[in-house]
Amino acid sequence: RNPEADVEGHDACRKISILSSLGFGKTVDYKEVYTEGITKITIDDFAYMKQLKATIKLLGMSKEVDGKYFAMVAPFVLTRENPLFNVEDVMNAILVTGNTLGDTMYYGAGAGKLPTASAVVSDVIECAMHAGITLDCNWEADKLALSSMEDAERKFFVRVKDADEAKVKAAFGDVKMLQAIKDGETAFVTPVMTEKAYKEKAADFDVLS
């Protein structure tokens, strides 16, 4: 009845914490995972996505970059080339990128009374079959040190008020400009930059999203 856990990203946060712990072999505390929901996303944001032939989805993301570990939950812009683009309705998916395998996706129903009941009964049976036995899951109790999200790199979709193209490019560099859907508004996609660099540049603008 209360969708807060879904729309604010709390459920995805717990899931990415578990997956990160399994993937990296140490405990990832969900309280330390940066989490942002979708309640600030507007219909205007999706109007801009049509120009990019993209969509917006709430994702849990976890990765290792040069020995640093990052985990976060936030709305991401996905183009049609991304396998997660077509995941809709009650379906869930996990996209895993390997250094030699490339991308592989695990896809299936993640909500609804029957899929949920199936998962619960499966866990109960697994526990009953291994009563008194501790199964090896290669997951240490030691906490994994997550790096600050300010060091994470990605592109940013940005909407600002009362800023022309010249001012935007002077601040953010080689951006992809989008056609404004409202007067007095400028929208663009930044080049790859750190979260810290983005925040420093965005501080000089009236950011809408």
N, C-alpha and C positions, 0 to 999 in steps of 0.2 A: 504493500500500500504506500509506503514511503520510499520514493525512488532516489533519495539522497545518496545512498551508497554507490549507486550506479552513475548518476549524473555528475557527482562531485569527484568521482574517480577512486573512492575508497576501496571498492571491490577489486578494481584493476590493480591498485597499489598492493594489496595483499597477494594477488596472483603473481605479479611480477617479482615480488619479494621471494616467494616460494620457488619460482622458476630460476631466479638468479642464484639462490642458495644451492639448488641442485646443479646448475650449470657451472658455478665457480667453486663449489665444494666447501664454502664457508657460509656462516649465517648472515643473511642480509636482513636487517631490522626494518620493518615496514615504516616505522616512525621516522626513519632517516631518509626515506625516499621522497623526493620532491613530487608533490601531487597537485595537479590543477584540473578542475572539471570542465564541463562544457556549457555551464550556465551563462557564460558571457558571449557565447557564439550567437550571432544574429542572422536573420534572413539575408542581410546585405553581404555578409561574409560568403554565403553560398552563391550569391549572385556573381561575386568576383571569381569564385571557383569555376564557373562556366567558362570564363575567359581562359582559364588555365587548363580546361578539360580535366579538372581535378575534383576532389571532394575533401571533406574534413571528417576525421574519425578520432575517437578517443583511444589512444594506444598506451600500453605499458611498454617501455623500452629499457633494455639492459644491454650493455656492451663493454668490452675491454678495448682500450686504445692505448698502445704503448705502455702497458703496465698499469694504467689507471682504469678504475672501474666506475661506470656511471649507471644510474638507474633513475627513471622518472616516469611519471604518468602525466600526459597532457594531450590537448587536441593537436593533431598533426595534419598537414596538407598531403594528400596522397594523389599521385597521378595514376592514369590507367595502366601504366607499366608495372606498378607495384601489385604483387599478388594479393595484398590485403584490400585492394580497392573494391572488389566485388563481394566482400563479406557483409551480409545484411541480416536484418531481423534478429532471430534468436541464435544465429550461427556465430561461433567463435573460431578464431584461428590463431595459431602460433607460427610465426615466420622465423626460421633459424638460418643464419648465414654462417657457413663454414669456410675456412680459409682455402680449402681445396674443393669442397663439394659445391660451394655457392649457396643459392637460396633453396630451401625446402620448406613446405608449409604443411601443417597438421590442422585439419579442418573438421568441424562437426558441431552438432547442436550443443549449446551451452546454457540454455534456459528452457523453461517449461516444466510442467509437473513430471512428465515421464522421463526426460533426460536427467533431471535432478534426482528423481527417485532411483533411477538406474545407477547413478554414480554413488549415492548413499549406500544402497544395498551392496554394491560391489566392494565398497570399503569395509562394510560390516563383515562380509564373507571373507575378505582378505585377513581381517583381524582374527576371525574365528579359526581360520586355517593355520594361523601362525601364533596361536595363544602361547604366551610365555617365551616367545622367541623375538630377539631383536634383529631385524633385517638390516643388512648393510646397504646404506644408501649413499655412501661416500660424501657425507655432509657433516663437516666438523662443527663443533659448538663455537669455535672462535669466530668473532665477528669479522666480516669483510669490511675493510675501510673504503667507503665510497668517496670519490673525489667530488669536489664542489661542482655544482651545475654551472657555475660561472665559467668553468674551463671547457665545458662541452661545446662542440662546434656544430652548426647547422645553418640552413637558410631560414629567414624569417619573412612571413607574410605580414605586411604592415599597412594600416590605414591611419592617416593623419589629417588634421584639419589645418586649413590656411597655410599651406606650404606648397610652393611651386616645384617643378621638376628640377630646376637648377639647385635649389637649396637642398633637396633630397639627395641628389647625386654628389653634392659637395660634402655631405655628411657621411653617406653610406657607400659611396663609390659606384661601381658598375651594377646598378639595379635594373630589374625588369619592370618597366612601368606598365600599369594596367589602366584601362579606360575608366575614368571616374563615373560612378553611377549616381552621385549626388554633387550639387554645387558646393564649392568650398572644400572638397575632399580630394585627397591624393592617395592612391593605393599603389603598392609596389612589392616586389620580392627582392630581398637583399642577396648579395653573394654570401658564401659561407663565412661565418664569423663566430666568435665565441659569444656566449650569453653575456659575459661582462662587457665586451666591446659593444654589443647591441644596446644594452641598457645605458651605457655612457652616451652613445649617439642619440638614442631615443629621448633622452632627458631634455633635449632642446626642442622637442616637438610636442604638440597636443595629440597624443596617440589615442586612436579610437579602438584599435585591436591589433 
